[in-house]
Amino acid sequence: MPTTATRPTTPPAPQTLLHLDASARRRSFSRELGDAVADAWRSSHPDGTYLHRDLALTPVPQIGEAWTELCDYVLEHRITDIARYREAVRTPAQADAWAIVEPLLGELVAADVVLIAAPMYNFSVPASLKAWIDQVTFPKMSLAGRRFVVAYARGGAYGPGTPRRPYDHQERYLRDFFPGHFAVPEEDMTFLGTELVNSLTDPALATRREVHDASRAAALAAARTVGASL
């Protein structure tokens, strides 16, 4: 009886996770959630590459005029291939700006999963995270095909149906930003978070402590599940 040759299966390529921390606190709820996602991912991807950048401990500089010139060149010359962005460097000042951008952008492009752990500060994301976003974002770029996970924490309650929902410019901002600037579809974005952390310190929120505890437990469980499934 003739045998049928079978092609050897190619094992999947090792994955890369880029983990960003943005909390100014060394012990924070957003860091706790981000670590839970990362630990679960690393257990599921023993051969994977794990990159960690602490944006609070080692802040990324704010963009300057030379960075805007790089963006203008990319836009004017219709450069959409990220590998060609370096072509925009024409002056010493632009070279200095690119020297900041290049390693940050290299980490981002290399990642299959981008994990952002960030608290809500003053209704929005920390300035440390915004500085990183500004440095790595260029006109009409695409990071489609990558997964983005946001592990957040906030002092109050900003979920659907809450009175402070309109003041949420943390999750809402990132939900708009990823598809709007990175061309990442909604199905490749995951958000999980702990709410009402101020119930631990604010006497006015002390009666909401149990709600916070439940939110934290649910978020940690979701973080482990999400990390293992990526």
SULUR-V605181 format. One record per helix or strand. SS is the DSSP state (H for helix, E for strand). FROM is the first residue (numbers start at 1). TO is the last residue. If there is no record, write none. Layout:
[[SS,FROM,TO] [SS,FROM,TO]]
This chain:
[[E,16,21] [H,29,44] [E,49,54] [H,65,76] [H,82,88] [H,92,110] [E,113,121] [E,124,125] [H,127,136] [E,147,153] [H,165,167] [H,171,182] [H,186,188] [E,189,194] [H,197,200] [H,203,229]]
